[in-house]
């Protein structure tokens, strides 16, 4: 995912680069130092993010989760398309440039047939993916995400994070999605917009429409506002500390889709969000954190 979140994609009970990078960029805009920002959070696999977005009525590409190469083949065949993507479900950044102990290069592949999906899945599932972030030890790949590829006409960026210094969330948006957002901030900071949201009043339709207009989507502000309201509802109802979509894409047919998403959840809300925390993948965590979790 080309985002603020590529540098820290695991579950952690310590400050993590995912929120550090996002918060750091926001603080550069002059916000107060948010000392109370959540530092413990659950990070979930991409397929979970797709699932939650879909459940909230937000459009994502057709997708399916496979734990075997045969399942991956069946999912791809049912999609009945030559535009397919297979992604290793491993909690690390840089999957596309990583390599597997099986010898396969890359954890993300664009292919055209179910047979290719099956072959790739057989080399991913049960193997270990090694990236710059994982180090030499790598992380195990136990499942793969198969999705329909969407051809982008234009890409945007949206995120919502909890900013305690302002007593509520902040919506971050940009007309320059699909690339490293930190690079955009350096080269064209005016392309990134920040909209604090009153936690009591919530995100209004008018505010959502203004966010759309501010990044050049004024002619379709009604559609974007509807998406943002659903996105905000997901953020609140799931006790998220951060939700990010990059890219939010307009495809060649003019429809909008969330092509890649990253969601983090408040670790302190585990007792309220059992359905969310059931997705926690212990195989992706440091054994010390797993042991620490057993004892609270």
Residue pairs with C-beta under 8 A, 6 or more apart in sequence:
1 46
1 93
1 244
1 246
1 260
1 261
1 262
2 178
2 179
2 180
2 181
2 246
2 247
2 260
3 157
3 159
3 180
3 181
3 244
3 246
3 260
3 262
4 18
4 21
4 22
4 25
4 159
4 181
4 182
4 244
5 18
5 21
5 22
5 93
5 242
5 244
5 262
6 93
6 94
6 180
7 17
7 18
7 21
7 93
7 133
8 16
8 17
8 18
8 19
8 20
8 21
8 93
8 133
9 18
9 43
9 91
9 92
9 93
9 133
9 262
10 16
10 43
10 91
10 92
10 284
10 285
10 286
11 41
11 42
11 43
11 91
11 280
11 281
11 284
11 285
11 289
12 40
12 41
12 43
12 289
13 40
13 267
13 289
13 292
13 293
14 39
14 40
15 39
16 39
16 41
18 41
18 43
18 242
18 262
18 264
19 37
19 38
19 39
19 41
19 161
19 241
19 242
19 264
21 182
22 159
22 161
22 172
22 242
22 244
23 34
23 37
23 161
25 181
25 182
25 185
25 192
26 161
26 163
26 170
26 172
26 194
27 33
27 34
28 185
29 194
31 163
31 165
31 166
31 170
32 165
32 166
33 165
34 163
34 164
34 165
35 164
36 164
36 165
37 162
37 163
37 164
37 241
38 162
38 241
38 266
38 267
38 268
40 266
40 267
40 268
41 241
41 242
41 264
41 265
41 266
41 267
42 264
42 265
42 267
42 270
42 276
42 277
42 279
42 280
43 91
43 262
43 263
43 264
44 263
44 265
44 276
44 279
44 280
44 281
45 89
45 91
45 143
45 145
45 279
45 281
46 87
46 89
46 145
46 260
46 261
46 262
47 63
47 65
47 89
47 143
47 145
48 263
48 279
49 261
49 262
49 263
50 60
50 63
50 145
50 147
50 258
50 261
52 234
52 238
52 263
53 60
53 234
53 245
53 258
53 261
54 60
56 230
56 231
56 233
56 234
57 230
58 227
58 230
58 231
58 234
58 258
59 255
59 256
59 257
59 258
60 257
60 258
60 259
60 261
61 147
61 148
61 149
61 150
61 257
61 259
62 79
62 147
62 148
63 145
63 146
63 147
63 148
64 71
64 75
64 78
64 79
64 145
64 146
64 147
65 75
65 89
65 143
65 144
65 145
65 146
66 72
66 74
66 75
66 121
66 125
66 143
66 144
66 145
66 146
67 125
67 142
67 143
68 121
68 125
69 118
69 119
69 121
69 122
69 125
70 118
71 121
72 86
72 117
72 118
72 120
72 121
72 125
72 144
72 146
73 114
73 115
73 117
73 118
73 121
74 114
75 117
75 146
76 84
76 113
76 114
76 117
76 118
76 146
77 114
79 146
79 148
81 148
81 149
82 112
82 113
83 110
83 112
83 148
83 149
83 150
83 151
84 110
84 111
84 112
84 113
84 114
84 116
84 117
84 146
84 147
84 148
84 149
85 108
85 109
85 110
85 111
85 146
85 147
85 148
85 149
86 108
86 109
86 111
86 117
86 120
86 121
86 124
86 144
86 145
86 146
87 95
87 107
87 108
87 144
87 145
87 147
88 95
88 100
88 107
88 108
88 124
88 129
88 141
88 144
89 141
89 142
89 143
89 144
89 145
90 107
90 129
90 134
90 139
90 140
90 141
90 284
91 139
91 281
91 284
92 98
92 129
92 131
92 133
92 134
92 139
93 131
93 132
93 133
94 131
94 132
94 133
95 106
95 107
95 108
95 129
95 131
96 106
96 107
96 108
97 106
97 131
97 132
98 106
98 107
98 129
98 130
98 131
98 132
98 134
98 138
99 105
99 106
99 129
99 130
100 107
100 123
100 124
100 127
100 128
100 129
100 130
100 141
101 127
101 128
101 130
101 138
102 123
102 124
102 126
102 127
103 123
104 120
104 123
104 124
104 127
107 124
107 129
107 131
107 141
109 116
109 120
110 149
111 117
111 120
117 146
120 144
121 144
121 146
124 141
124 144
125 141
125 142
125 143
125 144
126 140
126 141
126 142
127 140
127 141
128 137
128 138
128 139
128 140
128 141
129 138
129 139
129 140
129 141
130 136
130 137
130 138
131 138
139 283
139 284
140 283
140 284
142 281
142 283
150 249
150 251
150 257
150 259
151 251
151 252
152 178
152 247
152 249
152 250
152 251
152 259
153 249
153 250
153 251
153 252
153 254
154 249
154 250
155 176
155 177
155 178
155 246
155 247
155 248
155 249
155 250
156 173
156 174
156 175
156 176
156 177
156 215
156 217
156 247
156 248
156 249
156 250
157 172
157 173
157 174
157 176
157 177
157 178
157 181
157 184
157 192
157 244
157 245
157 246
157 247
157 248
158 171
158 172
158 173
158 177
158 227
158 228
158 231
158 244
158 245
158 246
158 248
159 171
159 172
159 173
159 242
159 243
159 244
159 245
159 246
160 169
160 170
160 171
160 172
160 197
160 231
160 232
160 235
160 240
160 242
160 243
160 244
161 169
161 170
161 172
161 241
161 242
161 243
162 168
162 169
162 170
162 240
162 241
162 242
163 169
163 170
163 196
166 196
167 198
167 199
168 196
168 197
168 198
168 199
168 200
169 196
169 197
169 199
169 203
169 232
169 235
170 194
170 195
170 196
170 197
171 194
171 195
171 197
171 203
171 211
171 228
171 232
172 192
172 193
172 194
172 195
173 192
173 193
173 195
173 211
173 214
173 215
174 181
174 184
174 191
174 192
174 193
174 215
175 191
175 215
175 216
175 217
176 184
176 188
176 191
176 192
177 246
177 247
177 248
177 249
178 246
178 247
178 249
181 192
181 246
184 191
184 192
185 192
191 215
193 211
193 214
193 215
195 207
195 210
195 211
195 214
197 203
197 207
197 232
202 232
203 228
203 229
203 232
205 225
205 229
208 221
208 224
208 225
208 226
208 228
208 229
208 232
209 221
209 222
209 224
209 225
211 224
211 225
211 228
212 218
212 220
212 221
212 224
212 225
212 228
213 221
217 224
223 256
224 256
227 248
227 256
231 243
231 245
234 240
234 243
235 243
238 263
238 265
238 273
238 276
239 265
239 266
239 269
239 272
239 273
239 276
240 263
240 264
240 265
240 266
241 264
241 265
241 266
242 262
242 263
242 264
243 261
243 262
243 263
243 264
244 261
244 262
244 263
245 258
245 259
245 260
245 261
246 260
246 261
246 262
247 259
247 260
248 256
248 257
248 258
248 259
249 256
249 257
249 258
249 259
250 256
251 257
265 273
265 276
265 277
266 273
270 277
282 290
